[in-house]
Amino acid sequence: MGSIGGDELGLDVDETIFVAVAEDVERSKTTLLWAARNFSGKKICLLYVHRPARPASWTHKKLAGGTFRKHAVKVIERVDKQKVDELMDSYLRLLSKTEVQTDKLCIAGQNIEEGIVDLIARHNIKWFVMGAASDKHYSWRMTDLKSKKAIFVCKNAPDFCHIWFLCKGYLIFTRTTNDDTSNTQTMPPLVQLDSDTETRRSEKLESSYMRRRLRYWRSLLEQDGEKDTGQLEREKVEPSPTTHSSSGSGSSFGEPVGPEPASPDLVGSDTLTPSNVQERKREGNVAREVHRYDKAMHDISQSERTVYGEARNGWKEDDSTMEALCKAKALDGLCSKELSRRKKLEELLEKEKDEVKTVIEQNNGFMRKLQIVQGDNLRLESQITKLQDLEKEHGEKFDTAMELLKSFRQKRDEIRIDHENAIKEVNALKRLIKGKSVESSGSEMLDYSFMEINEATNEFDPSWKLGEGKYGSVYKGNLQNLQVAVKMLPSYGSQNHFEFERKVEILSRLRHPHLVTIMGTCPESRSVIYQYVPNGSLEDCFSSANNVPALPWESRIRIASEICSALLFLHSNVPCIIHGNLKPSKILLDSNLVTKISDYGISQLIPVNGIDKSDPHVDPHYFVSGEMTLESDVYSFGMILLQLLTRRPLSGVLRDVKCAVENDNISAVLDNSGGDWPIARGKKLANIAIRCCKRNPLNRPDLAVVLRNIDRMKAPLSEQSSYSSNQKPPRKPPSHYLCPIFQEVMKDPLIAADGFTYEAEAIREWLANGHDTSPMTNLKMEDCNLIPNHALHLAIQDWHNQW
Ligand SMILES: Nc1ncnc2c1ncn2[C@@H]1O[C@H](COP(=O)(O)OP(=O)(O)OP(=O)(O)O)[C@@H](O)[C@H]1O
């Protein structure tokens, strides 16, 4: 182990505090600064054992000797020394900030702790400071040495050396010497209170509680201190002026305190005189007292350490207690929170339970209801099955009934035909027996049941309704494949079924080409069954309803003639029949625009009352006399003529036409939509209308004359102009007077099943030849029945008579 530097220094080991420093400045910095702070007035000598570098190559045989090795060793030593110097400079720079005197003692050696012990022994080092452990091991509870080097030094250093072991700048352990009692005078003072330690501990004791505990322990210490001090004061003599008692009293726990080293040997070596002897004795006493004082202080410090250790344990326990208390408090809080939460949860649970209970009860209720419903359902299902069986049964019965009904209907139709044929035969026989003059007295009109009418009108389907007048509704119907119009008359009046049927039967005998044929009746429902006329009424033509095109003036004259002829026919009947309600809605038009007057003789079927006074077609004289007369029909006919001429609203039309005739300006009132009216014919027809509408019924013309005049107007214009006024134009019969087969005026007109009227001989021959189709339409006829057309027959006779 060789010296690097400082070994040869003439150090005063009593005045020097040796501080062991490591290779790493940072590691020993705190220890060094602690020494500089605490040993003011002393020299600080750095003690450094350097482990020199020893390259492995040195052991190589080739390099084991020779100049190279020597040279290399030198270089390494130089580098090492340089390093050591730099290191020492770093430490000295640290100390340069303090005012302590510094020195350094460096040796080289492979084992640091042995080097330290060697140095202590070699130089008789008395005051030595070194690290107890590296800083990272420090804790405030630390009391033991951790570093192997420190432990080694503590064990092996010579006894005369007083050693302070530090960690992170805090004194951890002090190794006193056996001679400390004798060395007391030379022990270096710790001039500075270890305020860092105090601060550090204070920081640790953050809580006020801990501070209180600290004060408590301090007071204990102070009491002990006072006690000791008291003892000391009793024992000690005057303290040395060099003694740093303040330092001692202010030292930190366990810090060794002592007076300024003042070895008697170092005081001086004057000659021994009695006074000197006294002086020496006194000084010796003082020194002993001082030493005792130091010892006492040391004991105190040891006691303090022990107490502090105990206090620390106490604090630890207190800490634990506090911690436990805090934990208990926290747990208490948690517990109460938990309890309240639990209470709330229990309340919620109770609520939930109640709700669940309610739901269960509801559920049970529903289940009970469900069971009832299921029971009902089963019952209903069985009932449904029964009903379905019944329905099936009834359906079968219904089908059977329908079959029966069908067969009954067929039978009924057959019987009806048989009945009709029988009547015809009876009539024929009667005619044979009583001669030609005998008219058929038996009714050929058919009676229908309500069921048949109901069936025919599709149960009085509203869409089949043709119209509704003041004497009831009219429905379109289908009876035995014939289109019919069923007029439902009101049931009021005194007529019984028989009376009603008889009157209808009388009316049904009236057969005229311009009268709607009555085909039958249903006394049960008080309805009259008419032949269906498909082309609307004259009213529709005047109002342009149903898109009916305007009638040409020729058709209007023809229609006037046909109305007149039908009226004449009704009036000529025995007993005469008054229409009593003649107006354009009663003038129906068939597919050839041939006139068919409906509703004739209705007043005989139901009591006619409440005739509308505002109706301009009604004879004003009726409102005077209260009686419908033949002239009343003439008046109504006159009003229809005025409408045919002018197609104007009836109010004021009579006055306008009169005016036009008087002013010889008939064209002003003629309806142009009918084409170019021949003025003469227009004027003539206007005169006839004016005459028909005379207020006095007696001044109204005879219909036969009127008919003749109108018929004359029917001839084509060319024909009429070629005849002189006294010459009669050739007799041209109306087209419907001609038999469609023979094309001659009919003598015995018969209505066939196709609805057309034929000469009896022509149609019988047609049928006799095996035809079952219509000569006009070529469609199959329902039957071969032929009904006399009396109305037409009479009209033809009338026509013959006129000429
Ligand atoms: N045989 C028929 N064929 C076709 N349509 C008919 C027939 N009879 C009547 N009608 C229609 O039925 C409608 C109603 O006729 P109905 O005679 O009951 O009343 P109206 O003449 O209009 O009025 P009211 O009888 O009150 O004077 C007529 O306007 C006509 O269009």
The ligand as an SDF file (V2000), in Angstrom:
LIG
                    3D

 31 33  0  0  0  0  0  0  0  0999 V2000
 -143.0680    2.3380  -68.6980 N   0  0  0  0  0  0  0  0  0  0  0  0
 -141.9550    3.0570  -68.4390 C   0  0  0  0  0  0  0  0  0  0  0  0
 -140.8570    2.7990  -69.1020 N   0  0  0  0  0  0  0  0  0  0  0  0
 -139.7570    3.5390  -68.8800 C   0  0  0  0  0  0  0  0  0  0  0  0
 -139.6890    4.5350  -68.0170 N   0  0  0  0  0  0  0  0  0  0  0  0
 -140.7750    4.8250  -67.3180 C   0  0  0  0  0  0  0  0  0  0  0  0
 -141.9880    4.1240  -67.5050 C   0  0  0  0  0  0  0  0  0  0  0  0
 -142.9060    4.6860  -66.6940 N   0  0  0  0  0  0  0  0  0  0  0  0
 -142.3230    5.6790  -66.0430 C   0  0  0  0  0  0  0  0  0  0  0  0
 -141.0410    5.7820  -66.4030 N   0  0  0  0  0  0  0  0  0  0  0  0
 -140.0240    6.7300  -65.8890 C   0  0  0  0  0  0  0  0  0  0  0  0
 -140.2950    6.9360  -64.5530 O   0  0  0  0  0  0  0  0  0  0  0  0
 -140.3280    8.2900  -64.2450 C   0  0  0  0  0  0  0  0  0  0  0  0
 -141.2910    8.5040  -63.1340 C   0  0  0  0  0  0  0  0  0  0  0  0
 -142.5550    8.4350  -63.6440 O   0  0  0  0  0  0  0  0  0  0  0  0
 -143.8020    8.8110  -62.7890 P   0  0  0  0  0  0  0  0  0  0  0  0
 -144.9490    8.7460  -63.7400 O   0  0  0  0  0  0  0  0  0  0  0  0
 -143.9430    7.9730  -61.6020 O   0  0  0  0  0  0  0  0  0  0  0  0
 -143.4860   10.2430  -62.2650 O   0  0  0  0  0  0  0  0  0  0  0  0
 -143.4690   11.6520  -63.0270 P   0  0  0  0  0  0  0  0  0  0  0  0
 -144.2190   11.6140  -64.2540 O   0  0  0  0  0  0  0  0  0  0  0  0
 -142.0580   12.0600  -63.1750 O   0  0  0  0  0  0  0  0  0  0  0  0
 -144.1240   12.6500  -61.9870 O   0  0  0  0  0  0  0  0  0  0  0  0
 -145.5900   12.6580  -61.3740 P   0  0  0  0  0  0  0  0  0  0  0  0
 -146.2230   11.3230  -61.5300 O   0  0  0  0  0  0  0  0  0  0  0  0
 -145.4170   13.0490  -60.0030 O   0  0  0  0  0  0  0  0  0  0  0  0
 -146.3680   13.6920  -62.1480 O   0  0  0  0  0  0  0  0  0  0  0  0
 -140.7030    8.9410  -65.5350 C   0  0  0  0  0  0  0  0  0  0  0  0
 -140.1380   10.2160  -65.6300 O   0  0  0  0  0  0  0  0  0  0  0  0
 -140.1190    8.0410  -66.5780 C   0  0  0  0  0  0  0  0  0  0  0  0
 -138.8450    8.4840  -66.9100 O   0  0  0  0  0  0  0  0  0  0  0  0
  1  2  1  0
  2  3  1  0
  2  7  2  0
  3  4  2  0
  4  5  1  0
  5  6  2  0
  6  7  1  0
  6 10  1  0
  7  8  1  0
  8  9  2  0
  9 10  1  0
 10 11  1  0
 11 12  1  0
 11 30  1  0
 12 13  1  0
 13 14  1  0
 13 28  1  0
 14 15  1  0
 15 16  1  0
 16 17  2  0
 16 18  1  0
 16 19  1  0
 19 20  1  0
 20 21  2  0
 20 22  1  0
 20 23  1  0
 23 24  1  0
 24 25  2  0
 24 26  1  0
 24 27  1  0
 28 29  1  0
 28 30  1  0
 30 31  1  0
M  END
$$$$
